[in-house]
Amino acid sequence: MEQSEIANWLDAFADRVADGMTGRPDRNSDIPAKLVALVGLACSPDRKASFDSLLCYIMAANGLHAAAAKARSMNDYNWARSLHEQGQLFLSYATGDLEMMVLQSMNAR
C-alpha cells in the first residue's frame, strides 16, 4: 500500500470515528466495537507494540477529539468531555506503543 493510500485510510477511519461518536453512538454502528477492540488490544497482558496499532490509536484519538468538538458545538458538554477523555486515553496507548517500540529498537542493538 502506498503512503498516500495509508494516509487516506487513516483519515477515513478518523472521520468514521468522529461521525459515529458525535451523537450518542448508533447501535448499528461498528465504531464502538472497533474502539472496544482497540482498548482490548492495548490492555492485553501480552501486548505487542506495532506501527499499525500505534497509527490506529492515534487516529481513534483524532476521531474522538473531532467528535468531542462537534458535540461541544451542539452544546452537549458532558458527552464532549467524555469523548475528549476517551481520545486522551487512546493517545496514552499510542505513547505506550511508541515507548515499547523505542525500547525494542534500543535492545536490538
DRENDO-1510 file (C-alpha; in Angstrom, 1 decimal, always signed):
<recs>
REC; n; res; u; v; w
REC; 1; MET; +0.0; +0.0; +0.0 .
REC; 2; GLU; +1.4; +3.4; -0.9 .
REC; 3; GLN; +1.9; +6.1; +1.7 .
REC; 4; SER; -1.0; +8.2; +0.3 .
REC; 5; GLU; -3.3; +5.2; +0.5 .
REC; 6; ILE; -2.4; +4.6; +4.1 .
REC; 7; ALA; -2.9; +8.3; +4.9 .
REC; 8; ASN; -6.3; +8.2; +3.2 .
REC; 9; TRP; -7.4; +5.1; +5.1 .
REC; 10; LEU; -6.3; +6.7; +8.4 .
REC; 11; ASP; -8.2; +9.9; +7.6 .
REC; 12; ALA; -11.3; +7.9; +6.7 .
REC; 13; PHE; -11.0; +5.9; +9.9 .
REC; 14; ALA; -10.8; +9.1; +12.0 .
REC; 15; ASP; -13.8; +10.6; +10.1 .
REC; 16; ARG; -15.8; +7.4; +10.7 .
REC; 17; VAL; -15.0; +7.6; +14.4 .
REC; 18; ALA; -16.0; +11.3; +14.6 .
REC; 19; ASP; -19.2; +10.6; +12.7 .
REC; 20; GLY; -20.0; +7.5; +14.7 .
REC; 21; MET; -19.4; +9.0; +18.1 .
REC; 22; THR; -20.6; +12.7; +17.8 .
REC; 23; GLY; -24.2; +11.9; +18.8 .
REC; 24; ARG; -24.8; +9.1; +21.2 .
REC; 25; PRO; -23.4; +6.1; +19.3 .
REC; 26; ASP; -25.8; +4.4; +16.9 .
REC; 27; ARG; -26.4; +0.8; +18.0 .
REC; 28; ASN; -26.0; -0.3; +14.4 .
REC; 29; SER; -22.6; +1.4; +14.1 .
REC; 30; ASP; -19.4; -0.7; +14.1 .
REC; 31; ILE; -17.3; +2.1; +15.5 .
REC; 32; PRO; -17.9; +1.4; +19.3 .
REC; 33; ALA; -17.0; -2.2; +18.7 .
REC; 34; LYS; -13.8; -1.2; +16.9 .
REC; 35; LEU; -12.9; +1.2; +19.8 .
REC; 36; VAL; -13.5; -1.6; +22.3 .
REC; 37; ALA; -11.3; -4.0; +20.3 .
REC; 38; LEU; -8.5; -1.4; +20.3 .
REC; 39; VAL; -8.9; -1.0; +24.1 .
REC; 40; GLY; -8.7; -4.8; +24.4 .
REC; 41; LEU; -5.5; -4.8; +22.3 .
REC; 42; ALA; -4.0; -2.0; +24.4 .
REC; 43; CYS; -4.8; -3.7; +27.7 .
REC; 44; SER; -3.8; -7.2; +26.6 .
REC; 45; PRO; -1.2; -8.7; +29.0 .
REC; 46; ASP; +0.8; -9.9; +26.1 .
REC; 47; ARG; +0.6; -6.6; +24.3 .
REC; 48; LYS; +3.0; -6.2; +21.4 .
REC; 49; ALA; +3.7; -2.7; +20.1 .
REC; 50; SER; +3.4; -2.2; +16.3 .
REC; 51; PHE; +3.3; +0.6; +13.9 .
REC; 52; ASP; -0.2; -0.5; +12.9 .
REC; 53; SER; -1.6; -0.3; +16.4 .
REC; 54; LEU; +0.2; +3.0; +17.0 .
REC; 55; LEU; -1.5; +4.6; +14.0 .
REC; 56; CYS; -4.9; +3.1; +14.9 .
REC; 57; TYR; -4.6; +4.6; +18.4 .
REC; 58; ILE; -3.6; +8.0; +17.1 .
REC; 59; MET; -6.4; +8.1; +14.5 .
REC; 60; ALA; -9.0; +6.9; +17.0 .
REC; 61; ALA; -7.9; +9.7; +19.3 .
REC; 62; ASN; -8.1; +12.1; +16.4 .
REC; 63; GLY; -11.6; +11.0; +15.6 .
REC; 64; LEU; -12.7; +11.1; +19.2 .
REC; 65; HIS; -11.4; +14.6; +19.6 .
REC; 66; ALA; -13.2; +15.7; +16.4 .
REC; 67; ALA; -16.4; +14.1; +17.7 .
REC; 68; ALA; -15.9; +16.0; +21.0 .
REC; 69; ALA; -15.5; +19.3; +19.2 .
REC; 70; LYS; -18.7; +18.5; +17.2 .
REC; 71; ALA; -20.6; +17.5; +20.4 .
REC; 72; ARG; -19.4; +20.8; +22.1 .
REC; 73; SER; -20.7; +22.8; +19.1 .
REC; 74; MET; -24.1; +21.1; +19.7 .
REC; 75; ASN; -24.0; +22.1; +23.4 .
REC; 76; ASP; -23.6; +18.5; +24.6 .
REC; 77; TYR; -20.8; +19.3; +27.0 .
REC; 78; ASN; -20.9; +16.2; +29.1 .
REC; 79; TRP; -20.7; +14.0; +26.1 .
REC; 80; ALA; -18.0; +16.2; +24.6 .
REC; 81; ARG; -15.9; +15.8; +27.8 .
REC; 82; SER; -16.4; +12.1; +27.8 .
REC; 83; LEU; -15.3; +11.9; +24.1 .
REC; 84; HIS; -12.3; +14.1; +24.8 .
REC; 85; GLU; -11.2; +11.9; +27.8 .
REC; 86; GLN; -11.6; +8.8; +25.6 .
REC; 87; GLY; -9.4; +10.4; +23.0 .
REC; 88; GLN; -6.7; +11.2; +25.6 .
REC; 89; LEU; -6.8; +7.5; +26.7 .
REC; 90; PHE; -6.1; +6.4; +23.1 .
REC; 91; LEU; -3.2; +8.9; +23.0 .
REC; 92; SER; -1.8; +7.3; +26.1 .
REC; 93; TYR; -2.0; +3.9; +24.4 .
REC; 94; ALA; -0.1; +5.4; +21.4 .
REC; 95; THR; +2.6; +6.8; +23.7 .
REC; 96; GLY; +2.9; +3.4; +25.4 .
REC; 97; ASP; +3.3; +1.7; +22.0 .
REC; 98; LEU; +5.9; +4.2; +20.9 .
REC; 99; GLU; +7.8; +3.7; +24.2 .
REC; 100; MET; +7.8; -0.1; +23.7 .
REC; 101; MET; +9.0; +0.3; +20.1 .
REC; 102; VAL; +11.9; +2.5; +21.1 .
REC; 103; LEU; +12.9; +0.1; +23.8 .
REC; 104; GLN; +12.7; -2.8; +21.4 .
REC; 105; SER; +14.8; -0.9; +19.0 .
REC; 106; MET; +17.4; +0.0; +21.6 .
REC; 107; ASN; +17.6; -3.6; +22.9 .
REC; 108; ALA; +18.1; -4.9; +19.4 .
REC; 109; ARG; +21.4; -3.1; +19.1 .
</recs>
